[in-house]
Amino acid sequence: MLKASLAPLLLPLLSPAAKAAQTPLSEVSEIRVIQTKDPSRVVGTVSAPGFAHALAQSVLTFVMENYPSGNLPVWKQPLSQVDLHARIPEICRHVVQGVIRNASIYPVDPCWIMGQMMAESFFYEFAVSSALAVGPCQFIAPTARGYGLICADAHSLPPGQARRMDLETEFERASRLREQMRNMRRDQSDLFNNPAKMLRTLLSRQVQGLPFAEADDLSLALERMDLAQAQYTQARDNCRQYLAENFQGRSIFDPQDVAFFEKFEQRVLYSHSINAMIRMMAENMRSRSGNILAATAGYNAGLGNTDYQAGIYTAYGRIPNFAETVDYVSKILINHHEISRRMV
């Protein structure tokens, strides 16, 4: 059924005339760790007629070939129940527009962006992470607001239009508790950031028969952290519930719902989130002298964590030694390869 529905979309792309007219994608998508800052090649290629269509078909083919059964990541539904044929072409159109719009900051490979979005959310507009990142590009609220996006924790809807108004204050509570835990980790850095060192000190004093005067304070700090963590988890879950109830039954393809999201949560809308993602990547690329790996790691872990003050390497940054970030960049490398090699 899926192959039959895809065939009409592929026919125009596979015609001899279409093949002859297309610019080889290898000119822009062959991965060079240090990407050129000259926008002419990328803009010229992505502006060509049929490029967005070819990109969409490559992504759809990749997904269909590798997820024919079982549930899709993030969606938790089988491919047959997710209308990616409506979503991905529209996403690709916005990606092409965003690449062109932000090329003067730094040119960004559209296949890389598609692979990145696949790793972030598998193209699910209503994805919400455990860190309360929202949308296909998974922006947390402070970052999204930095790019001018309206987020649910400070929406502009008139009172009463959003569901579950009783949960709106949970965003502020979660933020306050997160800051409280951050301060506790800073004040008791050995206990929370280097517990092995603290354990060695405790065991050494016990072996020597010496008292451990800080034991009561450390025990109290652990109890306070456990309490704050439990309260934060509850507040975060309430925030996710608030978002889920306001997403339920709505569609980003319904004009009436789009009008709602324009004032409630722009992170779910392609026109806002995709352009912001590409702009952020372009800025990261510029800051890291075209190092696409460090720029991508910065998207996941924060650009500051890719700093590398070491002579010639300073300008290019690095991938920080965070397991999540290493896994993230690794997935995008493979996604990019699989998408770009399917381009005609």
MARKE-9077 format. One record per residue (C-alpha): chain; x, y, z; residue number from 1. Coordinates in nm, 2 decimals. Example, Ala and Ser with C-alpha at 12.3 -4.5 7.8 and 13.67 -1.06 7.14 Angstrom:
<vexses>
VEXSE  A  1.23  -0.45  0.78  1 .
VEXSE  A  1.37  -0.11  0.71  2 .
</vexses>
This chain:
<vexses>
VEXSE  A  0.00  0.00  0.00  1 .
VEXSE  A  0.28  0.24  0.09  2 .
VEXSE  A  0.47  0.16  -0.23  3 .
VEXSE  A  0.16  0.22  -0.43  4 .
VEXSE  A  0.10  0.56  -0.27  5 .
VEXSE  A  0.46  0.66  -0.32  6 .
VEXSE  A  0.48  0.56  -0.69  7 .
VEXSE  A  0.29  0.87  -0.83  8 .
VEXSE  A  0.52  1.10  -0.64  9 .
VEXSE  A  0.83  0.92  -0.78  10 .
VEXSE  A  0.73  0.91  -1.14  11 .
VEXSE  A  0.81  1.27  -1.22  12 .
VEXSE  A  1.14  1.24  -1.05  13 .
VEXSE  A  1.24  0.93  -1.24  14 .
VEXSE  A  1.16  1.06  -1.58  15 .
VEXSE  A  1.46  1.11  -1.82  16 .
VEXSE  A  1.39  1.48  -1.85  17 .
VEXSE  A  1.39  1.52  -1.47  18 .
VEXSE  A  1.72  1.33  -1.43  19 .
VEXSE  A  1.89  1.54  -1.70  20 .
VEXSE  A  1.78  1.87  -1.54  21 .
VEXSE  A  1.90  1.79  -1.19  22 .
VEXSE  A  2.22  1.92  -1.05  23 .
VEXSE  A  2.43  1.64  -0.89  24 .
VEXSE  A  2.37  1.66  -0.51  25 .
VEXSE  A  2.73  1.56  -0.44  26 .
VEXSE  A  2.83  1.92  -0.51  27 .
VEXSE  A  2.66  2.03  -0.19  28 .
VEXSE  A  2.60  1.72  0.02  29 .
VEXSE  A  2.93  1.53  0.02  30 .
VEXSE  A  3.03  1.57  0.38  31 .
VEXSE  A  3.34  1.78  0.44  32 .
VEXSE  A  3.38  1.83  0.81  33 .
VEXSE  A  3.48  2.19  0.74  34 .
VEXSE  A  3.21  2.33  0.52  35 .
VEXSE  A  3.27  2.62  0.28  36 .
VEXSE  A  3.13  2.96  0.37  37 .
VEXSE  A  3.06  3.04  0.00  38 .
VEXSE  A  2.68  3.02  -0.03  39 .
VEXSE  A  2.67  3.02  -0.41  40 .
VEXSE  A  2.70  2.64  -0.47  41 .
VEXSE  A  2.44  2.55  -0.20  42 .
VEXSE  A  2.20  2.82  -0.29  43 .
VEXSE  A  2.23  2.74  -0.67  44 .
VEXSE  A  2.16  2.38  -0.62  45 .
VEXSE  A  1.87  2.40  -0.37  46 .
VEXSE  A  1.71  2.67  -0.58  47 .
VEXSE  A  1.69  2.44  -0.88  48 .
VEXSE  A  1.34  2.33  -0.98  49 .
VEXSE  A  1.26  1.99  -0.83  50 .
VEXSE  A  1.52  1.99  -0.56  51 .
VEXSE  A  1.27  2.00  -0.26  52 .
VEXSE  A  1.07  1.72  -0.43  53 .
VEXSE  A  1.38  1.51  -0.48  54 .
VEXSE  A  1.48  1.57  -0.12  55 .
VEXSE  A  1.14  1.46  0.01  56 .
VEXSE  A  1.14  1.14  -0.20  57 .
VEXSE  A  1.49  1.05  -0.07  58 .
VEXSE  A  1.37  1.09  0.29  59 .
VEXSE  A  1.05  0.90  0.23  60 .
VEXSE  A  1.23  0.62  0.06  61 .
VEXSE  A  1.48  0.60  0.34  62 .
VEXSE  A  1.20  0.57  0.60  63 .
VEXSE  A  1.00  0.32  0.40  64 .
VEXSE  A  1.30  0.09  0.34  65 .
VEXSE  A  1.41  0.10  0.70  66 .
VEXSE  A  1.09  0.12  0.90  67 .
VEXSE  A  0.85  -0.12  0.72  68 .
VEXSE  A  0.72  -0.28  1.04  69 .
VEXSE  A  0.71  -0.19  1.41  70 .
VEXSE  A  0.66  0.15  1.55  71 .
VEXSE  A  0.84  0.46  1.42  72 .
VEXSE  A  1.07  0.63  1.67  73 .
VEXSE  A  0.90  0.91  1.87  74 .
VEXSE  A  0.56  0.85  1.71  75 .
VEXSE  A  0.51  0.51  1.87  76 .
VEXSE  A  0.29  0.42  1.58  77 .
VEXSE  A  0.36  0.21  1.26  78 .
VEXSE  A  0.44  0.39  0.94  79 .
VEXSE  A  0.10  0.30  0.79  80 .
VEXSE  A  -0.07  0.52  1.06  81 .
VEXSE  A  0.16  0.83  1.01  82 .
VEXSE  A  0.10  1.05  0.71  83 .
VEXSE  A  0.47  1.14  0.64  84 .
VEXSE  A  0.37  1.18  0.27  85 .
VEXSE  A  0.19  1.50  0.37  86 .
VEXSE  A  0.45  1.61  0.63  87 .
VEXSE  A  0.79  1.55  0.47  88 .
VEXSE  A  0.74  1.74  0.13  89 .
VEXSE  A  0.61  2.04  0.33  90 .
VEXSE  A  0.91  2.01  0.57  91 .
VEXSE  A  1.15  2.00  0.27  92 .
VEXSE  A  0.99  2.31  0.12  93 .
VEXSE  A  1.05  2.50  0.44  94 .
VEXSE  A  1.41  2.36  0.47  95 .
VEXSE  A  1.49  2.49  0.12  96 .
VEXSE  A  1.35  2.83  0.20  97 .
VEXSE  A  1.54  2.84  0.53  98 .
VEXSE  A  1.87  2.74  0.37  99 .
VEXSE  A  1.83  3.02  0.11  100 .
VEXSE  A  1.71  3.27  0.37  101 .
VEXSE  A  2.00  3.21  0.60  102 .
VEXSE  A  2.28  3.14  0.35  103 .
VEXSE  A  2.44  3.48  0.41  104 .
VEXSE  A  2.51  3.38  0.77  105 .
VEXSE  A  2.65  3.04  0.66  106 .
VEXSE  A  2.53  2.79  0.40  107 .
VEXSE  A  2.38  2.48  0.55  108 .
VEXSE  A  2.34  2.14  0.38  109 .
VEXSE  A  1.96  2.06  0.35  110 .
VEXSE  A  2.02  1.69  0.36  111 .
VEXSE  A  2.20  1.74  0.69  112 .
VEXSE  A  1.91  1.94  0.83  113 .
VEXSE  A  1.67  1.66  0.73  114 .
VEXSE  A  1.89  1.40  0.90  115 .
VEXSE  A  1.91  1.62  1.21  116 .
VEXSE  A  1.54  1.67  1.23  117 .
VEXSE  A  1.50  1.29  1.19  118 .
VEXSE  A  1.73  1.24  1.49  119 .
VEXSE  A  1.55  1.52  1.69  120 .
VEXSE  A  1.19  1.42  1.65  121 .
VEXSE  A  1.14  1.19  1.35  122 .
VEXSE  A  0.95  1.48  1.20  123 .
VEXSE  A  0.68  1.47  1.47  124 .
VEXSE  A  0.54  1.82  1.52  125 .
VEXSE  A  0.40  1.74  1.86  126 .
VEXSE  A  0.71  1.57  2.01  127 .
VEXSE  A  0.79  1.68  2.36  128 .
VEXSE  A  1.11  1.57  2.53  129 .
VEXSE  A  1.18  1.51  2.89  130 .
VEXSE  A  1.36  1.85  2.90  131 .
VEXSE  A  1.03  2.01  2.76  132 .
VEXSE  A  1.18  2.06  2.42  133 .
VEXSE  A  0.89  2.09  2.17  134 .
VEXSE  A  0.83  2.04  1.80  135 .
VEXSE  A  1.00  1.89  1.50  136 .
VEXSE  A  1.33  2.08  1.58  137 .
VEXSE  A  1.31  2.03  1.96  138 .
VEXSE  A  1.37  2.37  2.09  139 .
VEXSE  A  1.36  2.44  2.46  140 .
VEXSE  A  1.16  2.75  2.54  141 .
VEXSE  A  1.44  2.99  2.63  142 .
VEXSE  A  1.62  2.91  2.30  143 .
VEXSE  A  1.30  2.93  2.10  144 .
VEXSE  A  1.22  3.27  2.25  145 .
VEXSE  A  1.57  3.38  2.15  146 .
VEXSE  A  1.46  3.33  1.79  147 .
VEXSE  A  1.13  3.51  1.84  148 .
VEXSE  A  0.90  3.21  1.88  149 .
VEXSE  A  0.60  3.21  2.11  150 .
VEXSE  A  0.60  2.92  2.36  151 .
VEXSE  A  0.32  2.77  2.56  152 .
VEXSE  A  0.47  2.88  2.90  153 .
VEXSE  A  0.42  3.24  2.79  154 .
VEXSE  A  0.15  3.23  2.52  155 .
VEXSE  A  -0.05  3.52  2.40  156 .
VEXSE  A  -0.39  3.36  2.39  157 .
VEXSE  A  -0.68  3.54  2.56  158 .
VEXSE  A  -0.77  3.39  2.90  159 .
VEXSE  A  -0.98  3.07  2.87  160 .
VEXSE  A  -0.88  2.97  2.52  161 .
VEXSE  A  -0.61  2.72  2.63  162 .
VEXSE  A  -0.71  2.39  2.80  163 .
VEXSE  A  -0.61  2.31  3.15  164 .
VEXSE  A  -0.52  2.66  3.27  165 .
VEXSE  A  -0.47  2.51  3.61  166 .
VEXSE  A  -0.14  2.37  3.49  167 .
VEXSE  A  0.00  2.69  3.34  168 .
VEXSE  A  0.20  2.78  3.65  169 .
VEXSE  A  0.38  2.44  3.64  170 .
VEXSE  A  0.63  2.58  3.39  171 .
VEXSE  A  0.75  2.84  3.63  172 .
VEXSE  A  0.76  2.59  3.91  173 .
VEXSE  A  0.97  2.35  3.70  174 .
VEXSE  A  1.21  2.63  3.61  175 .
VEXSE  A  1.25  2.73  3.97  176 .
VEXSE  A  1.32  2.38  4.08  177 .
VEXSE  A  1.56  2.32  3.80  178 .
VEXSE  A  1.75  2.63  3.91  179 .
VEXSE  A  1.74  2.52  4.27  180 .
VEXSE  A  1.90  2.18  4.17  181 .
VEXSE  A  2.16  2.36  3.97  182 .
VEXSE  A  2.26  2.57  4.27  183 .
VEXSE  A  2.28  2.27  4.49  184 .
VEXSE  A  2.51  2.09  4.25  185 .
VEXSE  A  2.73  2.40  4.24  186 .
VEXSE  A  2.74  2.44  4.61  187 .
VEXSE  A  2.81  2.07  4.67  188 .
VEXSE  A  3.01  2.00  4.36  189 .
VEXSE  A  3.21  1.70  4.50  190 .
VEXSE  A  2.89  1.53  4.63  191 .
VEXSE  A  2.69  1.56  4.30  192 .
VEXSE  A  2.96  1.59  4.03  193 .
VEXSE  A  3.24  1.38  4.17  194 .
VEXSE  A  3.08  1.13  4.41  195 .
VEXSE  A  3.38  0.89  4.36  196 .
VEXSE  A  3.61  1.14  4.52  197 .
VEXSE  A  3.37  1.19  4.81  198 .
VEXSE  A  3.34  0.82  4.86  199 .
VEXSE  A  3.72  0.77  4.87  200 .
VEXSE  A  3.75  1.05  5.13  201 .
VEXSE  A  3.48  0.89  5.34  202 .
VEXSE  A  3.63  0.54  5.32  203 .
VEXSE  A  3.98  0.67  5.40  204 .
VEXSE  A  3.86  0.85  5.71  205 .
VEXSE  A  3.67  0.54  5.82  206 .
VEXSE  A  3.98  0.32  5.78  207 .
VEXSE  A  4.18  0.57  5.98  208 .
VEXSE  A  3.91  0.58  6.25  209 .
VEXSE  A  3.86  0.96  6.19  210 .
VEXSE  A  3.52  1.13  6.22  211 .
VEXSE  A  3.36  1.26  5.91  212 .
VEXSE  A  3.23  1.60  6.03  213 .
VEXSE  A  3.05  1.68  5.71  214 .
VEXSE  A  2.84  1.36  5.71  215 .
VEXSE  A  2.52  1.53  5.85  216 .
VEXSE  A  2.54  1.82  5.60  217 .
VEXSE  A  2.59  1.58  5.31  218 .
VEXSE  A  2.31  1.36  5.41  219 .
VEXSE  A  2.08  1.67  5.44  220 .
VEXSE  A  2.20  1.79  5.09  221 .
VEXSE  A  2.11  1.45  4.94  222 .
VEXSE  A  1.76  1.46  5.10  223 .
VEXSE  A  1.71  1.81  4.97  224 .
VEXSE  A  1.82  1.71  4.62  225 .
VEXSE  A  1.59  1.40  4.62  226 .
VEXSE  A  1.29  1.62  4.72  227 .
VEXSE  A  1.37  1.88  4.46  228 .
VEXSE  A  1.41  1.61  4.19  229 .
VEXSE  A  1.08  1.45  4.28  230 .
VEXSE  A  0.90  1.79  4.28  231 .
VEXSE  A  1.07  1.88  3.95  232 .
VEXSE  A  0.97  1.55  3.79  233 .
VEXSE  A  0.61  1.61  3.89  234 .
VEXSE  A  0.61  1.97  3.76  235 .
VEXSE  A  0.77  1.86  3.44  236 .
VEXSE  A  0.51  1.59  3.39  237 .
VEXSE  A  0.23  1.84  3.45  238 .
VEXSE  A  0.38  2.06  3.18  239 .
VEXSE  A  0.39  1.78  2.94  240 .
VEXSE  A  0.03  1.70  3.03  241 .
VEXSE  A  -0.07  2.06  2.96  242 .
VEXSE  A  0.10  2.06  2.62  243 .
VEXSE  A  -0.05  1.72  2.53  244 .
VEXSE  A  -0.41  1.83  2.61  245 .
VEXSE  A  -0.37  2.15  2.41  246 .
VEXSE  A  -0.22  1.95  2.11  247 .
VEXSE  A  -0.49  1.68  2.13  248 .
VEXSE  A  -0.73  1.68  1.83  249 .
VEXSE  A  -0.55  1.97  1.66  250 .
VEXSE  A  -0.36  1.96  1.34  251 .
VEXSE  A  -0.09  2.19  1.19  252 .
VEXSE  A  -0.26  2.14  0.86  253 .
VEXSE  A  -0.59  2.29  0.98  254 .
VEXSE  A  -0.60  2.68  0.93  255 .
VEXSE  A  -0.81  2.72  1.24  256 .
VEXSE  A  -0.56  2.52  1.45  257 .
VEXSE  A  -0.27  2.70  1.29  258 .
VEXSE  A  -0.42  3.03  1.41  259 .
VEXSE  A  -0.44  2.88  1.76  260 .
VEXSE  A  -0.07  2.77  1.75  261 .
VEXSE  A  0.05  3.10  1.62  262 .
VEXSE  A  -0.05  3.25  1.96  263 .
VEXSE  A  0.01  2.94  2.18  264 .
VEXSE  A  0.31  2.74  2.06  265 .
VEXSE  A  0.50  2.83  1.74  266 .
VEXSE  A  0.75  2.55  1.80  267 .
VEXSE  A  0.51  2.31  1.64  268 .
VEXSE  A  0.48  2.51  1.32  269 .
VEXSE  A  0.72  2.44  1.03  270 .
VEXSE  A  0.73  2.81  0.92  271 .
VEXSE  A  0.88  2.91  1.26  272 .
VEXSE  A  1.07  2.62  1.39  273 .
VEXSE  A  1.25  2.51  1.07  274 .
VEXSE  A  1.37  2.85  0.99  275 .
VEXSE  A  1.49  2.89  1.35  276 .
VEXSE  A  1.67  2.56  1.34  277 .
VEXSE  A  1.85  2.65  1.01  278 .
VEXSE  A  1.94  2.99  1.14  279 .
VEXSE  A  2.08  2.84  1.46  280 .
VEXSE  A  2.29  2.59  1.26  281 .
VEXSE  A  2.41  2.87  1.03  282 .
VEXSE  A  2.52  3.07  1.33  283 .
VEXSE  A  2.69  2.77  1.49  284 .
VEXSE  A  2.87  2.70  1.16  285 .
VEXSE  A  2.99  3.06  1.15  286 .
VEXSE  A  3.11  3.04  1.51  287 .
VEXSE  A  3.29  2.72  1.45  288 .
VEXSE  A  3.45  2.81  1.12  289 .
VEXSE  A  3.24  2.57  0.92  290 .
VEXSE  A  3.30  2.27  1.14  291 .
VEXSE  A  2.96  2.09  1.09  292 .
VEXSE  A  3.03  1.84  1.36  293 .
VEXSE  A  3.10  2.10  1.63  294 .
VEXSE  A  2.81  2.31  1.51  295 .
VEXSE  A  2.57  2.01  1.53  296 .
VEXSE  A  2.71  1.92  1.88  297 .
VEXSE  A  2.64  2.28  1.98  298 .
VEXSE  A  2.28  2.25  1.87  299 .
VEXSE  A  2.24  1.95  2.11  300 .
VEXSE  A  2.46  2.05  2.40  301 .
VEXSE  A  2.49  2.42  2.37  302 .
VEXSE  A  2.76  2.60  2.17  303 .
VEXSE  A  2.96  2.69  2.47  304 .
VEXSE  A  3.03  2.32  2.54  305 .
VEXSE  A  3.20  2.29  2.20  306 .
VEXSE  A  3.47  2.55  2.29  307 .
VEXSE  A  3.82  2.42  2.26  308 .
VEXSE  A  4.09  2.67  2.37  309 .
VEXSE  A  4.39  2.50  2.21  310 .
VEXSE  A  4.58  2.70  1.95  311 .
VEXSE  A  4.47  2.62  1.59  312 .
VEXSE  A  4.18  2.41  1.71  313 .
VEXSE  A  4.02  2.71  1.89  314 .
VEXSE  A  3.84  2.84  1.58  315 .
VEXSE  A  3.69  2.50  1.50  316 .
VEXSE  A  3.57  2.38  1.83  317 .
VEXSE  A  3.51  2.02  1.92  318 .
VEXSE  A  3.25  1.75  2.00  319 .
VEXSE  A  3.22  1.75  2.38  320 .
VEXSE  A  3.25  1.42  2.56  321 .
VEXSE  A  2.88  1.38  2.64  322 .
VEXSE  A  2.74  1.04  2.55  323 .
VEXSE  A  2.41  1.19  2.44  324 .
VEXSE  A  2.58  1.44  2.21  325 .
VEXSE  A  2.82  1.18  2.06  326 .
VEXSE  A  2.52  0.95  1.99  327 .
VEXSE  A  2.33  1.25  1.84  328 .
VEXSE  A  2.60  1.35  1.60  329 .
VEXSE  A  2.67  0.99  1.50  330 .
VEXSE  A  2.30  0.93  1.41  331 .
VEXSE  A  2.29  1.25  1.20  332 .
VEXSE  A  2.60  1.14  1.00  333 .
VEXSE  A  2.43  0.82  0.91  334 .
VEXSE  A  2.10  0.98  0.83  335 .
VEXSE  A  2.27  1.23  0.61  336 .
VEXSE  A  2.45  0.95  0.42  337 .
VEXSE  A  2.14  0.75  0.37  338 .
VEXSE  A  1.93  1.05  0.25  339 .
VEXSE  A  2.19  1.20  0.02  340 .
VEXSE  A  2.28  0.87  -0.15  341 .
VEXSE  A  1.92  0.83  -0.25  342 .
VEXSE  A  1.91  1.16  -0.43  343 .
VEXSE  A  1.88  1.11  -0.80  344 .
</vexses>
